[in-house]
Amino acid sequence: MRIIRHIPDRVLFNTIFVTVNILMASTRFSLSRSVHPILKCPPFSSSTRFAPKALLKSYPCPLWPSSFSFCLQTLHHSTSPYLSSSSSSPSFSSCSSFSPPSMASSFTVDDSIGSNPLLQDFDFPPFDIVEAKHVRPGIRALLKKLESGLDELEKTVEPSWPKLVEPLEKIVDRLTVVWGMVNHLKAVKDSAELRAAIEEVQPEKVKFQLRLGQSKPIYNAFKAIKESPDWQSLSEARKRIVDAQIKEAVLNGVSLEDDKREQFNKIQQELERLSHKFSENVLDATKKFEKLITDNKEIDGLPATALGLAAQTAVSTGHENATAENGPWMITLDAPSFISVMQHARNRALREEVYRAYITRASSGDLDNTPIINQILKLRLEKAKLLNYNNYAEVSMATKMATVDKAEELLEKIRSASWDAAVQDVEDLKSYSKSQGASEADSLSHWDISFWSERLRESKYDINEEELRPYFSFSKVMDGLFNLAKILFGIDIEPADGLAPVWNKDVRFYCVKDSSGSPIAYFYFDPYSRPSEKREGAWMDEVVSRSRVLSRNGTTARLPVAHMVCNQTPPVGDKPSLMTFREVETIFHEFGHALQHMLTKQDEGLVAGIRGVEWDAVELPSQFMENWCYHRDTLMSIAKHYQTGESLPEEVYLKLLTARTFRAGSLSLRQIRFASLDLELHTKYIPDGPESVYDVDQRVSRKTQVIPPLPEDRFLCGFNHIFAGGYAAGYYSYKWAEVLSADAFSAFEDAGLEDSKAVKETGHKFRETVLALGGGKAPLEVFVEFRGREPSPEALLRHNGLLPVIQVAIIHHVYVLLVIVLKRKEKENTTHLGLNSCGVVL
């Protein structure tokens, strides 16, 4: 998924408590964290969890603030060299052994629409030439072909792999790739025309998905496989595919009677529409706020980087003579701008204005998400009832590792253990601000927390995050990250710009090679913020997955391709992109997701890479990678001054390490608020009942926030994770996966982080288990295979420096109960081993 990414307690590099609070909660769904503004991830519509193949599309990441090419003669208007005919593929220098995702073998294209780039056989998606005008005819032609393919499959289906699963995978994959291409462009290159085109064909796409997901012949064939004498001889991966397909079919309404199925399908269509509208409103509301400042006294305290970005934004909006020194400066709600104001602006009135604008985004006028939230929750409950569940959370948990009760129990234990520390955090801020003569010291408000937290951190640890930026230039960070991947996993990552078409000039393309020099995967990276057209947050998504069935040459599996998207500070003037430490962590996080997709050795396409991994385990690789940001050798390899080449001073590294647990209690509670509110809305909340969703938020916040939210707080209207992403009744997954990821990293600590041989051996084992096995094996079994035992929360608690020994025992007891639940689910002969419940279908 991720995922936007959540700021887990580990990232506790506080600077932005409130800032982060808000940002985090509103991000899209790829994955998230606690000190970083909320990330957003490629939108997973609420309806996708019932699609036939809930293939994880994106990982929202709550990390910080907050997803082919031509040569065809028929394509006269393109000069792109990346489209290929089915008979040949382009030669790409050292990466030419790529096994491209051919789309021609199973589906032919009518001559009348042969020039549509969405319908071509390509090696890499033609992101550079796909336009809104291609969407309507392209998707409709595609759906027509897929309908024919499904008709044929239903007529000829047999309970065997060649006659059932292989043709099904081809249908699923074709729609996954093409619709994913269009949906991705909407996330990174949004336009009114593209929105309108997608909105028009989306119901037709959902209708096909529902038909596929509710196919009785396919459902019965999968049941026949499970009931056959050959069941025990199937590989574990194939068994999980069968179990998942049966479970997903039930969740798609295959067992419903005609009238109830019709009602179910109407709900699905509406949920898909509402989900897209929700995310569009958040994007439009974010873009709508612009504050032009001409008096430099109003922006006192903002660092040079923020001033440069504000002036650059002003230039882009028509103020041609704007400069960082003299202005004017444009302040927006885009993460880099918003966070800078909240952390550094001495102008308290400015902080308040920007804060209030942020927490009320998409909550009024034509962009008001309130009625959309109410309708989504109402429809989800109706859907759950149709499927004979008590609430939507139970539906969500049907394909996850946990249960509702155990998730709530874990959250409560962490909440109670974090409360006193969070209270002390606020007292520390009051004392410090008072010592600095702040008039607001005795009554700190939300727009004061980030500002005074940053001042206290600077004072306590002598660390100024803005002064660290010169040590984290984009190129150095990427070089260090790739070197770490080589050490741990034995892979080489090389620039391959020009090999595949891209959607923006800043997008980079890379080739991943194994130790023999053979390409094994590719990925795109879109690093910089573009508030006029790009969704907030950070996420990873698949472009194509590894697959034996979809091999172009029939012998070697098709190689996986991924994309990573961030919204970090862009280059300003003649300076390269100089990153904050949080932005560094975000890249490491998203790269962890990409690694699981790219380094899979699973050839069964329906459970390769991130596909088929239970949602509560999907954050393990991403959060695991974040830990390396605090590893001395790794950090020193990336922290080089962009002008002098000087390494980060040793004493600064030690201060960063010490500051890792700064305001741990507050940051932990933030995540608990989001997760608890998510579960409350999807278990006990009654739509159109006596409480509004905002009443529920206020009630939950009284137990999870030392400083309650303002009465007018409408952060829910920007909470993409649960209303337009894949985290509905699943936000708890960030805390769940933190236990797994911290424990996984502790294996390297146990082996000896200074022992290069031991690190390589442990890294190899991590690659061969967590990264290689994908969804082909139950996540608990994968973890045990890597770690040699079941997971323990002790490493997480130790890394955070938060909980006393007695509380460690309590948390451990809770987690043991959770493990028992997992084992029960895995042993049941039902179909609870489903694919990612929130993954994008097809």
Salt bridges, closest charged atoms under 4 A:
ASP9 OD2 - LYS735 NZ 2.42
ASP110 OD1 - LYS145 NZ 3.63
ASP121 OD1 - ARG552 NH2 3.51
ASP123 OD1 - ARG552 NH2 2.97
GLU131 OE1 - LYS133 NZ 3.93
GLU147 OE1 - ARG211 NH1 2.36
ASP151 OD1 - ARG211 NH2 2.54
GLU154 OE1 - ARG211 NH2 2.83
GLU166 OE2 - ARG548 NH1 3.34
ASP173 OD1 - ARG558 NH2 2.70
ASP173 OD1 - ARG611 NH2 3.51
ASP190 OD2 - ARG195 NH2 2.78
GLU200 OE1 - ARG136 NE 2.77
GLU200 OE2 - ARG140 NH2 3.05
GLU204 OE2 - ARG140 NH2 2.96
ASP243 OD1 - LYS226 NZ 2.63
GLU262 OE2 - LYS266 NZ 3.81
GLU270 OE2 - ARG273 NH2 2.57
GLU272 OE2 - LYS205 NZ 2.90
GLU272 OE2 - HIS276 NE2 3.79
GLU280 OE2 - LYS186 NZ 3.24
ASP284 OD1 - ARG195 NH2 2.73
ASP284 OD1 - LYS287 NZ 3.98
ASP300 OD2 - ARG346 NE 3.97
GLU352 OE2 - ARG356 NE 2.90
GLU353 OE1 - LYS291 NZ 3.22
GLU408 OE2 - LYS684 NZ 3.21
GLU409 OE1 - LYS406 NZ 3.25
GLU412 OE1 - ARG415 NE 2.93
GLU427 OE2 - LYS430 NZ 3.91
GLU440 OE2 - ARG351 NH2 3.98
ASP442 OD1 - LYS434 NZ 2.92
ASP448 OD2 - ARG348 NH2 2.65
ASP448 OD1 - ARG351 NH2 2.81
GLU454 OE2 - ARG457 NH2 2.90
GLU458 OE2 - ARG455 NH2 2.97
ASP462 OD2 - LYS655 NZ 2.91
GLU465 OE1 - ARG457 NH2 3.97
GLU465 OE2 - ARG582 NH1 2.23
GLU466 OE1 - ARG469 NE 2.85
ASP492 OD1 - LYS486 NZ 2.85
GLU494 OE1 - LYS513 NZ 3.06
ASP497 OD2 - ARG508 NH2 2.70
ASP506 OD1 - LYS505 NZ 3.38
ASP526 OD1 - ARG530 NH1 2.86
ASP526 OD1 - LYS534 NZ 3.09
GLU533 OE2 - ARG530 NE 2.82
GLU536 OE1 - ARG361 NH1 3.29
ASP541 OD1 - LYS57 NZ 3.97
GLU542 OE2 - ARG611 NH2 2.78
GLU583 OE1 - ARG469 NH1 3.99
GLU585 OE1 - ARG33 NH2 2.45
GLU585 OE1 - HIS36 NE2 2.93
ASP603 OD1 - ARG546 NE 2.71
GLU604 OE2 - ARG238 NE 2.73
GLU604 OE2 - ARG548 NH2 3.83
GLU614 OE1 - ARG240 NH2 2.95
GLU619 OE2 - ARG2 NH2 2.65
GLU619 OE1 - HIS589 NE2 3.24
GLU619 OE1 - HIS593 NE2 3.41
GLU626 OE2 - ARG5 NH2 1.55
GLU626 OE2 - ARG10 NH2 3.32
GLU626 OE1 - ARG33 NH2 3.46
GLU626 OE2 - HIS589 ND1 2.70
ASP633 OD1 - ARG632 NH1 3.48
GLU650 OE1 - ARG632 NH2 2.82
ASP678 OD1 - HIS682 ND1 3.02
GLU680 OE2 - ARG699 NH1 3.06
ASP688 OD2 - LYS378 NZ 3.58
GLU691 OE2 - ARG699 NE 2.95
ASP697 OD2 - ARG673 NH2 2.92
GLU712 OE2 - ARG356 NH1 2.20
GLU738 OE2 - LYS735 NZ 3.10
ASP743 OD1 - ARG787 NE 3.25
ASP743 OD1 - ARG789 NH2 2.69
GLU749 OE1 - ARG798 NH2 3.09
GLU749 OE2 - HIS799 NE2 3.21
ASP750 OD2 - ARG787 NH2 2.79
GLU768 OE2 - LYS601 NZ 2.78
GLU785 OE1 - LYS777 NZ 2.57
GLU790 OE2 - LYS823 NZ 2.36
GLU828 OE1 - HIS832 ND1 2.88
